Amino acid sequence: MGGWFWWMIFGMAAVTYLPRAIPLTFLEGRELPLPVQHVLRNIPYAVLGALIFPAIFFVQENVWFGVIGAAAAFGIAFAGADVMVVVLGSIAILAVYSLIF
Amino acid sequence: MDARGFTAGLKAGTSIAIGYFPIALTFGLLAKTTGLSIIEATAMSIFVFAGAAQYISLSLIAAGVAPAVIVLNTFIVNIRHFLMTAALNEKMQPEARWKKAIYAFGVTDESFSVLATQKGGRLRTAFAAGVILISYGSWVIFTAIGHLIGANLPQFLQASMSIALYAMFVGLLVPSMRGNRKVVSLAVIAALTNSFFYFTEWLSTGWAIMVSTLVSAVFVELISPKEVKS
């Protein structure tokens, strides 16, 4: 890669950083209108729904992988396990699945 | 305010570090095959720290796309973080702007999810620093190692570890869903909207996640103004 590569990295870094930094610094100490605050409090759970579906089904070309992984993760999580157990348990179940099939 | 500090943050961020491990390793490997040196590949992870955008940039570099277009594309993919950091601001302790400007660098989909779903009151900056540092460390170190060894994990392990970050998202979401219909509605409506955009291909992934999140958060607020328990 040539000198352009470093300019590109610099540009990528800037346009990645700004959307992260502007709201956190600009909104510091500012009280937003209540309805906006309520919508913002909803964001984390909505984001999780959108991050999980449908991408979880397509982690591998074989869609069964995603389906079994999703079932494992939800099953373990609904059983009341800690996040780390959900992560390691889902990996373990898929590892067993891929060794068998 | 939540009392937990840096060490508790490191612990809470460990599942992100595990989830980043296979993705960063593969990124390092792909960067090598795309022709990036180990310095260039690692520098991208050090300075950009955005998984999806970095992966896309590799395929664009390989296709000979102009650098300015790659930068623009990176911006488009990351616009959703405006929404996430605005939401995260409601969860963080009041803090000097320069400190927030520093930890803002480490807000990814994953660190946002871990921070924003913590139970209890506002989080300390030190806790966020812990979550971010362990995630960032994993991302940077395993990018370098992926390039260095130039090989992937055994296929079965690589494949099974690809579920890790999604399993983490599930593990963060489910406890909040229990007995809270509002949280269930938020997640389900966003999931359905995002799937709709995915299958119709009306929006690219970055936009789709942002629009479906916003649609769900506003819609659910209109039909059920009761507050979500945090």
Chai-1 contact restraints between the chains, C-beta under 6 A:
chainA,res_idxA,chainB,res_idxB,connection_type,confidence,min_distance_angstrom,max_distance_angstrom,comment,restraint_id
A,M1,B,E40,contact,1.0,0.0,6.0,A-B,restraint_1
A,W4,B,P67,contact,1.0,0.0,6.0,A-B,restraint_2
A,M8,B,P67,contact,1.0,0.0,6.0,A-B,restraint_3
A,M8,B,I70,contact,1.0,0.0,6.0,A-B,restraint_4
A,I9,B,A43,contact,1.0,0.0,6.0,A-B,restraint_5
A,I9,B,M44,contact,1.0,0.0,6.0,A-B,restraint_6
A,I9,B,F47,contact,1.0,0.0,6.0,A-B,restraint_7
A,G11,B,V71,contact,1.0,0.0,6.0,A-B,restraint_8
A,M12,B,V48,contact,1.0,0.0,6.0,A-B,restraint_9
A,M12,B,V71,contact,1.0,0.0,6.0,A-B,restraint_10
A,M12,B,T74,contact,1.0,0.0,6.0,A-B,restraint_11
A,A13,B,F47,contact,1.0,0.0,6.0,A-B,restraint_12
A,A13,B,V48,contact,1.0,0.0,6.0,A-B,restraint_13
A,V15,B,V71,contact,1.0,0.0,6.0,A-B,restraint_14
A,V15,B,T74,contact,1.0,0.0,6.0,A-B,restraint_15
A,V15,B,F75,contact,1.0,0.0,6.0,A-B,restraint_16
A,T16,B,V48,contact,1.0,0.0,6.0,A-B,restraint_17
A,T16,B,A50,contact,1.0,0.0,6.0,A-B,restraint_18
A,T16,B,N78,contact,1.0,0.0,6.0,A-B,restraint_19
A,Y17,B,F105,contact,1.0,0.0,6.0,A-B,restraint_20
A,P19,B,N78,contact,1.0,0.0,6.0,A-B,restraint_21
A,P19,B,I79,contact,1.0,0.0,6.0,A-B,restraint_22
A,P19,B,H81,contact,1.0,0.0,6.0,A-B,restraint_23
A,P19,B,F82,contact,1.0,0.0,6.0,A-B,restraint_24
A,R20,B,H81,contact,1.0,0.0,6.0,A-B,restraint_25
A,R20,B,T85,contact,1.0,0.0,6.0,A-B,restraint_26
A,R20,B,A104,contact,1.0,0.0,6.0,A-B,restraint_27
A,R20,B,V107,contact,1.0,0.0,6.0,A-B,restraint_28
A,A21,B,A101,contact,1.0,0.0,6.0,A-B,restraint_29
A,A21,B,A104,contact,1.0,0.0,6.0,A-B,restraint_30
A,P23,B,F82,contact,1.0,0.0,6.0,A-B,restraint_31
A,P23,B,T85,contact,1.0,0.0,6.0,A-B,restraint_32
A,P23,B,A86,contact,1.0,0.0,6.0,A-B,restraint_33
A,P23,B,N89,contact,1.0,0.0,6.0,A-B,restraint_34
A,L24,B,T85,contact,1.0,0.0,6.0,A-B,restraint_35
A,L24,B,N89,contact,1.0,0.0,6.0,A-B,restraint_36
A,L24,B,K100,contact,1.0,0.0,6.0,A-B,restraint_37
A,L24,B,A104,contact,1.0,0.0,6.0,A-B,restraint_38
A,T25,B,R97,contact,1.0,0.0,6.0,A-B,restraint_39
A,T25,B,K100,contact,1.0,0.0,6.0,A-B,restraint_40
A,T25,B,A101,contact,1.0,0.0,6.0,A-B,restraint_41
A,L27,B,N89,contact,1.0,0.0,6.0,A-B,restraint_42
A,E28,B,R97,contact,1.0,0.0,6.0,A-B,restraint_43
A,H38,B,E221,contact,1.0,0.0,6.0,A-B,restraint_44
A,V39,B,A217,contact,1.0,0.0,6.0,A-B,restraint_45
A,V39,B,V218,contact,1.0,0.0,6.0,A-B,restraint_46
A,V39,B,E221,contact,1.0,0.0,6.0,A-B,restraint_47
A,L40,B,A87,contact,1.0,0.0,6.0,A-B,restraint_48
A,L40,B,E90,contact,1.0,0.0,6.0,A-B,restraint_49
A,R41,B,V228,contact,1.0,0.0,6.0,A-B,restraint_50
A,N42,B,L186,contact,1.0,0.0,6.0,A-B,restraint_51
A,N42,B,A217,contact,1.0,0.0,6.0,A-B,restraint_52
A,N42,B,V220,contact,1.0,0.0,6.0,A-B,restraint_53
A,N42,B,E221,contact,1.0,0.0,6.0,A-B,restraint_54
A,I43,B,A87,contact,1.0,0.0,6.0,A-B,restraint_55
A,I43,B,A217,contact,1.0,0.0,6.0,A-B,restraint_56
A,P44,B,A116,contact,1.0,0.0,6.0,A-B,restraint_57
A,P44,B,T117,contact,1.0,0.0,6.0,A-B,restraint_58
A,Y45,B,V183,contact,1.0,0.0,6.0,A-B,restraint_59
A,Y45,B,L186,contact,1.0,0.0,6.0,A-B,restraint_60
A,Y45,B,A187,contact,1.0,0.0,6.0,A-B,restraint_61
A,A46,B,L186,contact,1.0,0.0,6.0,A-B,restraint_62
A,A46,B,A190,contact,1.0,0.0,6.0,A-B,restraint_63
A,A46,B,T213,contact,1.0,0.0,6.0,A-B,restraint_64
A,A46,B,S216,contact,1.0,0.0,6.0,A-B,restraint_65
A,A46,B,A217,contact,1.0,0.0,6.0,A-B,restraint_66
A,V47,B,T213,contact,1.0,0.0,6.0,A-B,restraint_67
A,L48,B,F169,contact,1.0,0.0,6.0,A-B,restraint_68
A,L48,B,L173,contact,1.0,0.0,6.0,A-B,restraint_69
A,L48,B,A187,contact,1.0,0.0,6.0,A-B,restraint_70
A,G49,B,A187,contact,1.0,0.0,6.0,A-B,restraint_71
A,G49,B,A190,contact,1.0,0.0,6.0,A-B,restraint_72
A,G49,B,A191,contact,1.0,0.0,6.0,A-B,restraint_73
A,A50,B,A190,contact,1.0,0.0,6.0,A-B,restraint_74
A,A50,B,N194,contact,1.0,0.0,6.0,A-B,restraint_75
A,A50,B,I209,contact,1.0,0.0,6.0,A-B,restraint_76
A,A50,B,S212,contact,1.0,0.0,6.0,A-B,restraint_77
A,A50,B,T213,contact,1.0,0.0,6.0,A-B,restraint_78
A,L51,B,D109,contact,1.0,0.0,6.0,A-B,restraint_79
A,L51,B,F169,contact,1.0,0.0,6.0,A-B,restraint_80
A,I52,B,Y166,contact,1.0,0.0,6.0,A-B,restraint_81
A,I52,B,F169,contact,1.0,0.0,6.0,A-B,restraint_82
A,F53,B,A191,contact,1.0,0.0,6.0,A-B,restraint_83
A,F53,B,S195,contact,1.0,0.0,6.0,A-B,restraint_84
A,P54,B,S195,contact,1.0,0.0,6.0,A-B,restraint_85
A,P54,B,Y198,contact,1.0,0.0,6.0,A-B,restraint_86
A,I56,B,Y166,contact,1.0,0.0,6.0,A-B,restraint_87
A,V59,B,S162,contact,1.0,0.0,6.0,A-B,restraint_88
A,V59,B,I163,contact,1.0,0.0,6.0,A-B,restraint_89
A,Q60,B,A159,contact,1.0,0.0,6.0,A-B,restraint_90
A,G69,B,I163,contact,1.0,0.0,6.0,A-B,restraint_91
A,A73,B,A167,contact,1.0,0.0,6.0,A-B,restraint_92
A,A73,B,V170,contact,1.0,0.0,6.0,A-B,restraint_93
A,F74,B,V170,contact,1.0,0.0,6.0,A-B,restraint_94
A,A77,B,V170,contact,1.0,0.0,6.0,A-B,restraint_95
A,A77,B,G171,contact,1.0,0.0,6.0,A-B,restraint_96
A,A77,B,V174,contact,1.0,0.0,6.0,A-B,restraint_97
A,F78,B,V174,contact,1.0,0.0,6.0,A-B,restraint_98
A,V83,B,S15,contact,1.0,0.0,6.0,A-B,restraint_99
A,V83,B,M168,contact,1.0,0.0,6.0,A-B,restraint_100
A,V83,B,G171,contact,1.0,0.0,6.0,A-B,restraint_101
A,M84,B,S15,contact,1.0,0.0,6.0,A-B,restraint_102
A,V86,B,A167,contact,1.0,0.0,6.0,A-B,restraint_103
A,V86,B,G171,contact,1.0,0.0,6.0,A-B,restraint_104
A,V87,B,S15,contact,1.0,0.0,6.0,A-B,restraint_105
A,V87,B,A164,contact,1.0,0.0,6.0,A-B,restraint_106
A,V87,B,A167,contact,1.0,0.0,6.0,A-B,restraint_107
A,V87,B,M168,contact,1.0,0.0,6.0,A-B,restraint_108
A,S90,B,I163,contact,1.0,0.0,6.0,A-B,restraint_109
A,S90,B,A167,contact,1.0,0.0,6.0,A-B,restraint_110
A,I91,B,S160,contact,1.0,0.0,6.0,A-B,restraint_111
A,I91,B,M161,contact,1.0,0.0,6.0,A-B,restraint_112
A,I91,B,A164,contact,1.0,0.0,6.0,A-B,restraint_113
A,L94,B,S160,contact,1.0,0.0,6.0,A-B,restraint_114
A,L94,B,I163,contact,1.0,0.0,6.0,A-B,restraint_115
A,A95,B,F156,contact,1.0,0.0,6.0,A-B,restraint_116
A,A95,B,S160,contact,1.0,0.0,6.0,A-B,restraint_117
A,S98,B,F156,contact,1.0,0.0,6.0,A-B,restraint_118
A,S98,B,A159,contact,1.0,0.0,6.0,A-B,restraint_119
A,S98,B,S160,contact,1.0,0.0,6.0,A-B,restraint_120
A,L99,B,F156,contact,1.0,0.0,6.0,A-B,restraint_121
